[in-house]
Amino acid sequence: MTQTFNLGRAIRLTLLSLGALIFLAPYIFMISTAGKAQSEIFTSSLSLIPTQFFYLENFAKAFGRVSMGQLLWNGVVVCGLIFVFQVVIAIPCAYAMAKLKFGAARLLMALVMLGLLVPIHATSLPLYVAFDSAALLNSYTALVAPFSISVFAIFLFLQFFRAMPDDLIHAARLDGMSELGIVMRVIVPNAWPAITAFAIFSVVAHWNDLYWPLIVVSNQAYATPPLGLLFFRAAEAGDDYGALMAATLIITLPLVAAFLLAQKRFVEGITMTGLKG
Amino acid sequence: MSALSITNVTKSFGDNHILKGISLEAEAGEFIALVGPSGCGKSTLLRIVAGLEGADSGEIVAGGRDLTRLVAAERNVAMVFQSYALYPHLTAGQNIAVPLAMRNLTSLQRLPMIGSMLPGQKAIRKDILRQVTDMARSLKIDHLLDRKPGQMSGGQRQRVALARAMVRQPGLFLMDEPLSNLDANLRVHARGEIVDLHRRAGVPTLYVTHDQAEALSMADRVAVMMSGSLLQLAAPEVIYDDPAHIEVAKFVGQPRINTIASRVDADGAVTLGTWRLQPHERLVPGTDITVAIRSEFLSIADMGTPGLPAHIERLEFLGSEVIVYTKLDAIGESMVVKLAPSDARGLVAGKPVTIVPQGERLMVFGADGARLRADLTFTTLLERAHG
């Protein structure tokens, strides 16, 4: 009994480790390359540990040729604004749909489901044309506005709020709270697990997003980290992969750090929503 | 003028009529229990009075104010929920303070940072804190004020919920099965506490429960509801001894009241087993009736005594009393008899006996379930049926 259990456990662990290794390999290789000199990268031999540590030089190049600070700042501003707008809009909306009775509730629910089905790629052309005619290309507005209403957020909060007891809201009403008061004082303080889970999804998605910034931003000053990298590769680095990898390392670092810090919540978030990233 | 009057309140969800015209009046300081099986509409009625749900028609007036069109917050009504509905993110003290803060502080003063800088706010907060502490002390929960609901037991949470409801001295007090989540021992203890609190506060109270014993033991008057109608509103003794409807008689009392379906004979008498019962008031011959009698008004005599022949099926010894389950020989109906242990000596399962009812305790209900007043004088006249 114990033996088969141990065998099964061993197989499971081996498979998991193998999977983890496959997924981690590119990242490990990136870390390795970021520390190699130009000449070593192009040698025929392949070693994971650089023969000479070129980290300092490569990081210096990355920082020197690209305004890394600007890129990271843009990333923070864009992701932060998107997240704040999404939450501010989605929470009252989800509350109303979950707990208030009104005529159009079913219609709204249908619209939310419909919204979940439409990818950004389908609407990107009309959005681009609209931003262009509004002369808003190359701005934070163009980067943030299309994502400020997240049907995914509405859907996620809706599921979470539905599970909140009605009596809690009834009690709040009897205690004299307005509907907005209920959202601020009862719903939000009890919705932190859902909000954190959503924050992780939202920030990861928009930090890594290349598609939309590539469409609306051509000015380096508004480039988000992935777009900045693209510019860097095209214009400056050329075939200087060491510097490129160093830059990539820098822009992925905030997310990696955030993940390691909030690992438990991240897993909670995924199990809670029943969705995978 | 009554403290609370509910007039002809109706409510339906589609074709489902939850409340079919409920009218009810409560005097100042009165404790009324709304009791009935689940789904009878008692909780819905309570929610309508609270303003959490709208009625389709009808009127609710409390303390001379027409509440019908007011929202919950404006009704000055407090409610204790079955789940207690305490705010999980606030401590007990903060929970109790919420209704006071909502009423006494302006929305500007309640703001987290700016509020604390506004003039006058400090004095109000101090006053709130004093009231919360007083309330907590009177409910003996002052040592719990810093705990969150998750760290408290069911009984403690229930007290915090009571404190939160009572602290702002509402015009009307509503309770929705507040004891049903407590264990049996605590429940009996909490009954007394709630009655005591109610007496001190003197606020008219509507108390919803599905437990008839709770209703009878706590309330000044009991309102029995069945499938959306108010069948009877009366003092507990009246509900028990003089039910107006067969469903009331069946719902109230443990063990359940004994009922026997019967029909009025051509001469206006009623045949029950080998007995013919002569009502003093004339019943219409040929109508279907139900004869009912509570188990404590039956006694067991030896076989051969005038009465209803029956067999004992089983006995339940409950300490101060013995419940005897029997089956009538003539019609196969079950009869439950409650006896003092001394009277149950020598009774065993399977034994043939005679059940002797106290004639003046027999009640008669018509085919529609309504009480037929003929039974008041139902008869002291018992005579042996021929054969």
Interface residues (C-beta under 8 A of the other chain):
Chain A: P165 D167 L168 H170 A171 A172 R173 L174 D175 G176 M177 S178 G181 R185 V186 P189 N190
Chain B: R47 A50 G51 L52 V71 A72 A73 R75 V77 A78 M79 F81 Q82 S83 A85 L86 Y87 P88 H89 V98 P99 M102 R103 S107 R164
